[in-house]
Every structure is written in C-alpha cells, then in structure tokens.
Amino acid sequence: MKYIPSLYWVKGRAYLRFYDPPRRKSISLRTRSTEEASFKAKRLIDDYIAGRYSPWNKEISCSEYVDQFLMLKKKATKEKTYRALVGELQHIPDVALDDLTHALLRDLAYRGNVSNQTIKHRITKLKGFLRFIEMDTNKRHPFMNEKAPKVHAKVPRYLSEDQFQDLMDLVNKKVLKRREYEWIRRAIQIGISTGARATTCLSLRKSDIQNGMIFIPKSATKTKGYLVPLFPLMQQVIKKADTDLLIGVPRRTDLLSHHFSLCRDELGWPKSYTFHVLRHTFASWLVMDNVPLYTVSKWLGHSSIKVTERYAHLAPDTNIDLGVQSQEKRTKRTKRIS
C-alpha cells in the first residue's frame, strides 16, 4: 500500500512529503507559487503512484549539490561574483551530506592566514549554499548558526590639500596638451566637491540642480537620492558646462578609472588610491572643517550615521557635533572645498 504524498509549505516554499514506513522524505518543489506547486505536486504524485518516480533514490552528494547551485547562480549573478563563488565552493569535498559537518565547514571558512573580512565573505557564501540544500531537504544545517568574526572598519584614506593640488596641476597640464581631457578635469572637480561616486560624476546634469543644491540620484547601492550643496568649485564646473551633461559628452566609468590611475602612478601614489579616494577626501575635509557628522552623513547619502563615524577621528573638536545647522552656516565652514 502506498501512502499519498502530501503538499505542505515552509516559509512560503512548497514541499511534497513522501511516507513509506519507516521511511520519510520531503522534496522541494522549488516554487512559491500556489498554482505552480499544485501542478508539480499532482504530476509527481501521479508518477509516484504509477511507479514512474521514486523519492527513495540514493542521497545526492555534495558535489552534485554544488553543480546544481552554481548552475542556478550562473544565471542570476554577475560574472565576477560567480567566479568568486566557484573559487570558494570548489574546496567543498565530495562527501555525503551527513559527512558535511559543522567542523568541516568551519575549517574551510578559517583556512589559511586571512583577514576577518575574507572569513566573513567565505561564511556568507557557504551559508548561501547550505540554504540551497535546505530548500531540498527541509533540514537546517548547524553551520547556519555560525557567527562571522567582527570586521573593524578601515580608516579611509584621503588626499591632503597639497596632494589634491598636485593632482589638479598634473591634470591641467594634460588638458593644455589635449583639450579633449577637459572631461577628466571636470569629473575630478565634481568628485571632490560632491563626494559622488565615479558613475554618478559622469552622469550629473544641470537639470539636477534644485534650490542651490544638486540632486545625487539613486544608484545600484542607494535606494534613494540625496542633496549636496553647490560648493564654489562645483559652481565653476556648472558655469563652464556648455551642455546639460556637466562633463560634456557621455563617458565610461572604466575610462575615467584608467585615466585617474595613470595620474596616480605619475604622482607616485599607492595603488589603493582609486577615483573613490575623492569621496573619502570630500568627507574627511568636511569633518576636519568641523561640519557635523549628521550633516556629512546626509551629504554622502549614507543609510546610517554609523557609516559616517569612521571619519569621526578627524574632527578637530573632542566633542563631535552631531547636530544639524543651517545650510548657510555649514557651507561657510567648508573652507577646503572651494
């Protein structure tokens, strides 16, 4: 006598439970749709009763799960993210699921002499893989309770006023030789006077100006836009712009990064100084000019002031001002960005 499999739901996911005393097994239908789940369940039940399908086959090995997981992720993730995932999961041994213990996975996460940040990334990838297995087996792995080590925020590097002047002198010389490099100068000026990321610097327009402030639109990492005051340097860029697009003509982000790295190498700066150092410099100079952290947080578009607190050590006052001041007062105090 065959027991009729039953359809049930766990956290919005559909499963089909088979029962053949003393054996029990749950199969994930890999869907959240009620209609699709009913269709898949009916087909499997019919095949099970007719003898065309058996859930009691041998257990799937870890390597088979890895292959299935990577096949799924290849369609849904960027190539760089996918390669990192492949590099991590290739270390998982081809063993039965019961042999994939908490201790084994912990050893994989903590292998080698690496930073806490790397260990945290490894744990995240392994948990993603285990979550995929959980959908199929409906069993939570003990490693899902593993806590990642604390990662201390790095102190952001920023340019001194002399370093930024050296950068502008070099770029000005390049512009004199080749006028088409003007867009690079403008992008750097926009970056230092708005704290915007490279992609945003290349897409800002005159039409983004609102009541003496410029609107920084939402990006891939930001769910909403924010406003930044028009500092004197930014006002100069706007005056010189002949088109609505502030840099003149559309340019690619990788091209801007390439030209910035060439300038960096000529100046003898560390490789870690990318275009993003202008954003850190913008924030650092504001804090050094005693602008409240709350205000800096808003001008950077940070989701929380906790992110901005990594610049707090640069504040000249021991009692850091977290309050809000009038825009006129705040703008007057930002002497470096001019």
C-alpha positions as CSV (number, residue, x, y, z in Angstrom):
1,M,0.0,0.0,0.0
2,K,1.3,3.4,-1.0
3,Y,0.6,6.5,1.1
4,I,-0.5,9.5,-0.9
5,P,2.2,12.2,-0.7
6,S,1.1,15.5,1.0
7,L,1.8,19.0,-0.1
8,Y,2.9,21.5,2.6
9,W,4.6,24.9,2.9
10,V,7.6,26.1,5.0
11,K,8.4,29.9,4.9
12,G,6.5,30.3,1.7
13,R,8.2,27.4,-0.1
14,A,6.3,24.3,-1.3
15,Y,7.4,20.8,-0.4
16,L,6.0,17.3,-1.1
17,R,6.2,14.8,1.8
18,F,6.5,11.1,0.9
19,Y,5.8,8.4,3.6
20,D,6.6,4.7,3.3
21,P,7.0,3.4,6.8
22,P,9.6,3.7,8.3
23,R,10.9,5.9,5.5
24,R,10.0,9.6,5.2
25,K,11.3,12.1,2.7
26,S,10.5,15.7,1.7
27,I,11.1,17.0,-1.8
28,S,11.3,20.7,-2.5
29,L,9.1,21.8,-5.4
30,R,11.3,24.9,-5.8
31,T,8.4,27.4,-6.1
32,R,6.4,29.9,-4.1
33,S,3.5,29.9,-6.4
34,T,0.4,28.0,-5.2
35,E,-0.7,27.3,-8.8
36,E,2.7,26.0,-9.9
37,A,3.1,24.0,-6.7
38,S,-0.2,22.3,-7.2
39,F,0.7,21.4,-10.8
40,K,4.1,20.0,-9.9
41,A,2.7,18.1,-6.9
42,K,-0.1,16.5,-9.0
43,R,2.4,15.4,-11.6
44,L,4.9,13.8,-9.1
45,I,2.1,12.1,-7.2
46,D,0.7,10.6,-10.4
47,D,4.2,9.4,-11.4
48,Y,4.8,8.0,-7.8
49,I,1.6,6.0,-7.8
50,A,2.2,4.7,-11.3
51,G,5.7,3.7,-10.3
52,R,7.5,6.0,-12.7
53,Y,9.1,8.1,-9.9
54,S,10.7,7.1,-6.6
55,P,12.0,9.6,-4.0
56,W,14.0,6.8,-2.3
57,N,17.0,7.1,-4.6
58,K,20.5,7.4,-3.2
59,E,21.4,10.6,-1.4
60,I,22.7,13.4,-3.6
61,S,26.4,14.1,-2.9
62,C,27.8,17.5,-2.1
63,S,29.5,17.8,-5.5
64,E,26.1,17.3,-7.2
65,Y,24.5,20.0,-5.0
66,V,27.4,22.3,-5.8
67,D,26.9,21.8,-9.5
68,Q,23.1,22.5,-9.2
69,F,23.7,25.5,-7.0
70,L,26.3,27.0,-9.4
71,M,24.1,26.3,-12.4
72,L,21.3,28.3,-10.7
73,K,23.7,31.2,-9.7
74,K,25.3,31.5,-13.1
75,K,22.1,32.9,-14.5
76,A,21.4,35.2,-11.6
77,T,24.7,36.8,-10.6
78,K,27.4,38.9,-12.2
79,E,30.4,37.1,-13.7
80,K,32.8,38.4,-11.1
81,T,30.6,37.3,-8.2
82,Y,30.1,33.9,-9.9
83,R,33.8,33.3,-10.2
84,A,34.3,34.1,-6.5
85,L,31.6,31.7,-5.7
86,V,33.1,28.9,-7.8
87,G,36.5,29.6,-6.2
88,E,35.1,29.1,-2.7
89,L,32.8,26.1,-3.3
90,Q,35.4,24.1,-5.1
91,H,37.0,23.4,-1.7
92,I,33.9,21.5,-0.5
93,P,34.8,17.8,-0.6
94,D,32.7,15.3,-2.5
95,V,31.1,13.6,0.6
96,A,27.6,12.6,1.6
97,L,25.5,15.4,3.2
98,D,25.7,13.7,6.7
99,D,29.5,14.0,6.5
100,L,29.4,17.7,5.7
101,T,29.8,18.6,9.3
102,H,29.9,22.0,11.1
103,A,33.6,21.4,12.0
104,L,34.5,20.7,8.3
105,L,32.8,23.8,7.1
106,R,34.3,25.9,9.8
107,D,37.8,24.7,8.8
108,L,37.0,25.7,5.2
109,A,36.0,29.2,6.3
110,Y,39.0,29.8,8.5
111,R,41.6,28.1,6.3
112,G,44.9,30.0,5.7
113,N,46.2,33.2,7.2
114,V,43.5,35.6,6.0
115,S,41.7,38.6,7.3
116,N,38.3,38.6,9.2
117,Q,36.7,40.2,6.1
118,T,37.7,37.3,3.9
119,I,36.4,34.8,6.6
120,K,33.2,36.7,6.7
121,H,32.8,36.5,2.9
122,R,33.5,32.8,3.0
123,I,30.9,32.1,5.7
124,T,28.3,34.1,3.7
125,K,29.0,32.0,0.6
126,L,28.8,28.7,2.5
127,K,25.6,29.7,4.2
128,G,24.1,30.6,0.8
129,F,25.0,27.1,-0.4
130,L,23.5,25.4,2.7
131,R,20.3,27.5,2.3
132,F,20.0,26.0,-1.2
133,I,20.4,22.4,0.2
134,E,17.9,23.3,3.0
135,M,15.2,24.1,0.3
136,D,15.6,20.5,-1.0
137,T,16.0,18.6,2.3
138,N,14.0,20.8,4.6
139,K,16.8,20.3,7.2
140,R,18.7,23.3,8.7
141,H,22.4,22.7,8.9
142,P,24.1,23.6,12.3
143,F,26.6,25.8,10.4
144,M,23.8,28.3,9.7
145,N,24.2,29.4,13.3
146,E,28.0,30.1,12.8
147,K,28.8,33.8,13.6
148,A,31.2,35.6,11.4
149,P,34.2,37.3,13.2
150,K,33.9,41.1,13.8
151,V,35.4,43.2,11.0
152,H,36.8,46.5,12.1
153,A,36.1,49.3,9.7
154,K,39.2,50.5,7.9
155,V,40.2,54.1,8.3
156,P,39.5,55.7,4.9
157,R,42.5,57.2,3.1
158,Y,42.1,60.7,1.8
159,L,44.2,63.3,0.0
160,S,45.9,66.2,1.7
161,E,45.3,69.7,0.2
162,D,48.8,69.5,-1.3
163,Q,48.2,66.1,-2.9
164,F,44.9,67.3,-4.5
165,Q,46.7,70.4,-5.8
166,D,49.4,68.2,-7.3
167,L,46.7,66.1,-9.0
168,M,45.0,69.2,-10.4
169,D,48.3,70.6,-11.6
170,L,49.0,67.4,-13.5
171,V,45.5,67.2,-15.0
172,N,45.7,70.9,-16.0
173,K,48.9,70.1,-17.9
174,K,47.3,67.2,-19.7
175,V,44.3,69.4,-20.7
176,L,46.7,72.0,-22.1
177,K,48.3,69.3,-24.3
178,R,45.0,67.7,-25.3
179,R,41.8,69.7,-24.9
180,E,39.6,66.6,-25.0
181,Y,40.9,65.7,-21.5
182,E,38.7,68.5,-20.1
183,W,36.0,65.9,-19.1
184,I,38.6,64.2,-16.8
185,R,39.3,67.5,-15.0
186,R,35.6,68.2,-14.6
187,A,34.9,64.7,-13.3
188,I,37.6,65.1,-10.7
189,Q,36.3,68.5,-9.7
190,I,32.7,67.1,-9.4
191,G,34.0,64.1,-7.3
192,I,35.9,66.3,-4.8
193,S,33.0,68.9,-4.5
194,T,30.1,66.4,-4.2
195,G,31.6,63.2,-2.9
196,A,29.8,61.3,-5.6
197,R,30.9,58.0,-7.0
198,A,32.6,57.8,-10.4
199,T,29.5,56.6,-12.2
200,T,27.4,59.4,-10.7
201,C,30.1,62.1,-11.5
202,L,29.8,61.1,-15.2
203,S,26.0,61.4,-15.2
204,L,25.2,64.6,-13.3
205,R,23.4,67.3,-15.2
206,K,22.5,70.9,-14.8
207,S,18.9,69.8,-14.6
208,D,19.8,68.0,-11.3
209,I,20.2,71.4,-9.5
210,Q,17.4,72.2,-7.0
211,N,17.3,75.4,-4.9
212,G,21.0,75.9,-4.7
213,M,21.8,72.2,-4.2
214,I,22.5,69.4,-6.6
215,F,20.5,66.2,-6.5
216,I,22.5,63.0,-6.5
217,P,20.3,60.3,-8.0
218,K,19.8,56.8,-6.6
219,S,22.4,54.2,-7.7
220,A,22.9,50.4,-7.6
221,T,23.9,50.7,-3.9
222,K,21.5,53.5,-2.9
223,T,17.7,53.1,-2.7
224,K,17.1,56.8,-2.9
225,G,18.8,60.0,-4.0
226,Y,20.1,62.9,-1.8
227,L,21.1,66.6,-2.0
228,V,24.5,68.2,-1.7
229,P,25.2,71.9,-1.6
230,L,26.8,73.7,-4.5
231,F,30.3,74.5,-3.3
232,P,32.3,77.1,-5.2
233,L,34.3,74.5,-7.2
234,M,31.1,72.9,-8.3
235,Q,29.6,76.2,-9.3
236,Q,32.7,76.8,-11.5
237,V,32.1,73.4,-13.3
238,I,28.4,74.3,-13.9
239,K,29.3,77.7,-15.4
240,K,31.8,76.1,-17.8
241,A,29.5,73.4,-18.9
242,D,28.1,74.0,-22.4
243,T,25.6,71.1,-22.3
244,D,23.1,69.8,-19.8
245,L,25.6,66.9,-19.0
246,L,28.3,68.5,-16.8
247,I,31.2,66.6,-18.3
248,G,30.2,67.5,-21.8
249,V,29.8,64.1,-23.6
250,P,29.0,60.7,-22.2
251,R,32.0,58.7,-21.0
252,R,32.5,55.2,-19.5
253,T,33.4,54.7,-15.8
254,D,36.3,52.3,-16.7
255,L,37.9,55.0,-18.9
256,L,37.7,57.5,-16.0
257,S,39.3,55.0,-13.7
258,H,42.0,54.3,-16.2
259,H,43.0,58.0,-16.6
260,F,42.9,58.5,-12.8
261,S,45.2,55.5,-12.3
262,L,47.6,57.0,-14.8
263,C,47.7,60.3,-12.9
264,R,48.1,58.3,-9.6
265,D,51.1,56.4,-11.0
266,E,52.8,59.6,-12.3
267,L,52.4,61.2,-8.8
268,G,53.8,58.1,-7.1
269,W,50.7,57.4,-5.0
270,P,49.8,53.9,-3.7
271,K,47.7,51.6,-5.9
272,S,44.9,51.8,-3.3
273,Y,44.2,55.4,-4.4
274,T,41.4,55.0,-6.9
275,F,38.9,57.6,-8.0
276,H,36.9,56.7,-4.9
277,V,39.6,58.4,-2.8
278,L,37.9,61.7,-3.8
279,R,34.7,60.6,-2.0
280,H,36.8,59.9,1.2
281,T,38.6,63.2,0.8
282,F,35.3,65.1,0.4
283,A,34.0,63.5,3.7
284,S,37.3,63.9,5.5
285,W,37.7,67.6,4.7
286,L,34.2,68.3,5.8
287,V,34.8,66.7,9.1
288,M,38.1,68.4,9.5
289,D,36.3,71.7,8.9
290,N,34.1,70.8,11.9
291,V,30.9,70.1,9.9
292,P,28.6,67.9,12.0
293,L,28.7,64.2,11.3
294,Y,25.0,64.1,10.8
295,T,25.3,66.7,8.0
296,V,28.2,64.8,6.4
297,S,26.2,61.6,6.5
298,K,23.3,63.3,4.6
299,W,25.6,64.8,2.0
300,L,27.2,61.4,1.4
301,G,23.9,59.6,1.2
302,H,24.8,57.2,4.0
303,S,21.9,55.0,5.2
304,S,23.1,55.5,8.8
305,I,25.4,57.8,10.7
306,K,27.3,54.8,12.0
307,V,28.8,54.5,8.5
308,T,30.0,58.1,8.7
309,E,31.5,57.6,12.2
310,R,34.7,56.2,10.6
311,Y,35.6,59.8,9.8
312,A,35.0,61.0,13.4
313,H,38.7,60.8,14.4
314,L,39.4,63.7,12.0
315,A,37.1,66.1,13.8
316,P,39.2,69.0,15.4
317,D,36.8,69.2,18.4
318,T,36.9,66.4,21.1
319,N,33.1,66.8,21.5
320,I,32.0,65.9,18.0
321,D,29.0,67.9,16.8
322,L,26.2,65.5,15.7
323,G,23.6,68.2,15.4
324,V,22.1,70.0,12.4
325,Q,22.9,73.5,11.4
326,S,21.6,75.9,8.8
327,Q,22.8,75.3,5.3
328,E,24.4,78.8,5.1
329,K,26.4,78.2,8.3
330,R,27.5,74.7,7.1
331,T,28.6,75.9,3.7
332,K,30.7,78.7,5.2
333,R,32.6,76.3,7.4
334,T,33.7,74.1,4.5
335,K,36.8,76.1,3.6
336,R,38.8,73.3,1.9
337,I,36.2,72.6,-0.8
338,S,36.4,75.9,-2.7
